Amino acid sequence: MGSIIGALLLALLTVGGWIAWQVWDMNPKVTETARRVDRIVDVLPDVKIRIAQEDLQKRVRLALLTTEPTEIRTGEWATMVEVIDFASGKGKNSRHK
């Protein structure tokens, strides 16, 4: 019975050690890859701008922009609101109370 528990404990420690080693060994590779990509982007500023534009085009479909509210009368506020649809390239603005 003791040898079975010992074998299971040894197997558990071996697998746990292997997983810990893989995680420890992977971290420098991930940070080095990120550093390399950052260096490439810094050298090619046009690529940096294009990547940012592509990310915005993919993720942002609609934007809602507002100005700071201004108090018209006591307790009554108004603000300008603009809705921009990036897919159609159109915008619409209006004043809201």
C-alpha positions in Angstrom: 0.0 0.0 0.0 2.8 2.4 0.9 4.6 1.7 -2.5 1.4 2.5 -4.4 1.0 5.9 -2.6 4.7 6.5 -3.1 4.4 5.8 -6.9 1.4 8.1 -7.2 3.2 10.8 -5.2 6.3 10.5 -7.4 4.1 10.6 -10.6 2.2 13.7 -9.3 5.5 15.4 -8.4 7.0 14.5 -11.8 3.9 15.8 -13.8 3.7 19.0 -11.5 7.4 19.6 -12.0 7.1 19.2 -15.8 4.2 21.6 -16.0 6.1 24.2 -13.8 9.1 23.9 -16.1 7.0 24.4 -19.2 5.4 27.5 -17.7 8.7 28.9 -16.6 10.3 28.2 -20.0 7.4 29.7 -21.9 7.4 33.1 -20.2 10.7 34.4 -21.8 9.5 33.3 -25.2 6.3 35.2 -24.9 7.9 38.4 -23.6 10.7 38.2 -26.3 8.1 37.8 -29.0 6.2 40.8 -27.7 9.4 42.8 -27.6 10.3 41.8 -31.2 6.8 42.9 -32.4 7.1 46.2 -30.6 10.5 46.8 -32.2 9.2 46.1 -35.6 6.2 48.4 -35.1 8.5 51.2 -33.8 10.7 50.9 -36.9 7.7 51.0 -39.3 5.4 53.8 -38.1 3.2 53.5 -41.1 2.4 49.9 -40.1 1.6 51.1 -36.6 -1.0 53.5 -37.9 -2.5 51.0 -40.3 -2.8 48.4 -37.6 -4.6 50.9 -35.3 -6.9 51.9 -38.2 -7.7 48.3 -39.0 -8.4 47.5 -35.4 -10.8 50.4 -35.2 -12.6 49.5 -38.4 -13.1 45.9 -37.2 -14.2 46.6 -33.7 -15.9 50.0 -33.8 -19.1 50.0 -35.8 -21.0 52.8 -34.1 -19.8 55.7 -31.8 -21.9 58.0 -29.6 -20.1 61.3 -28.9 -21.5 63.9 -26.4 -20.4 67.4 -25.3 -20.2 68.6 -21.8 -23.8 69.3 -20.6 -24.7 72.9 -20.1 -27.3 74.2 -17.7 -30.0 76.1 -19.6 -32.2 76.9 -16.6 -32.0 75.7 -13.0 -32.2 71.9 -13.1 -32.5 71.8 -16.9 -29.5 70.6 -18.8 -28.7 70.2 -22.5 -25.9 68.6 -24.5 -25.0 67.9 -28.1 -25.1 64.3 -29.2 -23.5 62.9 -32.4 -23.9 59.3 -33.6 -21.3 58.2 -36.1 -21.9 55.0 -38.1 -18.4 53.9 -39.3 -19.9 51.2 -41.6 -21.8 53.8 -43.7 -19.5 56.7 -43.0 -22.5 58.9 -41.9 -23.1 60.9 -38.8 -26.1 62.5 -37.2 -26.0 65.2 -34.5 -28.8 66.6 -32.4 -29.4 68.6 -29.2 -30.9 66.8 -26.2 -32.4 68.1 -23.0 
